[in-house]
Amino acid sequence: MEAKETLIKELLHKGEEYSKTSLELLKLKTLNKVAGVASTLFSRLLLVITIFFLVFILNITLALWLGDLLGKTYYGFLIIAAFYAVTTIILLSMHPRIKTSLSNTIITQILN
């Protein structure tokens, strides 16, 4: 009888150790995924900020150059603004497809 109790206690102890190990493994896998997603988002955010400033300065340069060609500085800025208005309308019409694509990318990143 005592051998059965010892066997049951040992089995319970091993089950407890297994569940603790499984939980720790799950925590580490989750941490790995979160760290991967966060680092990817952060590095891409830095890239986007850098590209934003590049495009911003190039737009001002282009607007001043176009304004100089057309004789009035504000004409260049008006042309650049019209370009971005058209671009905005196009992006708004494509919003559902862009959102779905970004969602799928994030989900894939998390699940892999």
C-alpha positions in Angstrom: 0.0 0.0 0.0 2.8 2.3 0.9 4.5 1.7 -2.5 1.3 2.8 -4.3 1.3 6.1 -2.2 4.9 6.7 -3.0 4.2 6.0 -6.7 1.2 8.4 -6.7 3.2 11.1 -4.9 6.1 10.8 -7.4 3.6 10.9 -10.3 2.0 14.1 -8.8 5.4 15.6 -8.3 6.5 14.9 -11.9 3.1 16.3 -13.2 3.7 19.4 -11.2 7.2 19.8 -12.5 6.0 19.2 -16.1 3.3 21.9 -15.8 5.8 24.4 -14.3 8.2 23.7 -17.2 5.5 24.0 -19.8 4.3 27.3 -18.3 7.9 28.6 -18.3 8.4 27.5 -21.9 5.1 29.3 -22.9 6.3 32.5 -21.2 9.6 32.3 -23.0 8.0 31.7 -26.4 5.6 34.6 -25.8 8.5 36.9 -24.7 10.4 35.9 -27.8 7.5 36.7 -30.1 6.7 40.0 -28.4 10.4 41.0 -28.5 10.6 40.1 -32.2 7.4 42.1 -33.1 8.5 45.1 -31.0 12.0 45.2 -32.5 10.6 45.0 -36.0 8.1 47.7 -35.4 10.6 50.0 -33.7 13.2 49.6 -36.5 10.6 50.2 -39.1 9.4 53.2 -37.3 12.9 54.7 -37.3 13.1 54.0 -41.0 9.7 55.7 -41.6 10.8 58.8 -39.6 14.0 59.1 -41.6 12.2 58.7 -44.9 9.6 61.2 -43.8 12.2 63.9 -43.1 13.9 63.1 -46.5 10.7 63.4 -48.4 9.7 66.5 -46.4 12.9 68.4 -47.3 12.7 67.1 -50.9 9.1 68.4 -51.2 10.1 71.9 -49.9 13.0 71.9 -52.4 10.8 70.8 -55.3 8.1 73.3 -54.4 10.6 76.1 -54.3 12.1 75.0 -57.6 8.7 74.7 -59.3 7.7 78.1 -57.9 10.9 79.6 -59.3 10.1 78.0 -62.7 6.5 79.3 -62.7 7.4 82.8 -61.4 5.5 82.6 -58.1 6.8 80.6 -55.1 3.3 79.6 -53.9 2.5 77.9 -57.3 5.1 75.3 -56.5 3.6 74.7 -53.1 0.2 74.5 -54.6 1.3 71.9 -57.1 2.9 69.8 -54.4 -0.3 70.1 -52.2 -2.4 69.0 -55.2 -0.2 66.0 -55.7 -0.6 65.0 -52.1 -4.4 65.6 -52.2 -4.6 63.1 -55.2 -2.3 60.6 -53.4 -4.5 60.9 -50.2 -7.7 60.1 -52.2 -6.0 57.1 -53.8 -4.8 55.8 -50.4 -8.2 56.3 -48.9 -9.8 54.3 -51.6 -7.3 51.5 -51.0 -7.6 51.6 -47.2 -9.4 48.3 -46.7 -6.8 46.4 -48.8 -3.9 48.1 -47.0 -5.4 47.4 -43.6 -6.0 43.7 -44.4 -2.4 43.4 -45.7 -0.9 45.0 -42.6 -3.1 42.9 -40.3 -2.0 39.7 -42.1 1.7 40.7 -41.8 1.4 41.4 -38.1 -0.4 38.1 -37.5 2.2 36.2 -39.5 5.0 37.8 -37.6 3.4 36.8 -34.3 2.6 33.3 -35.2 5.9 32.4 -36.8 
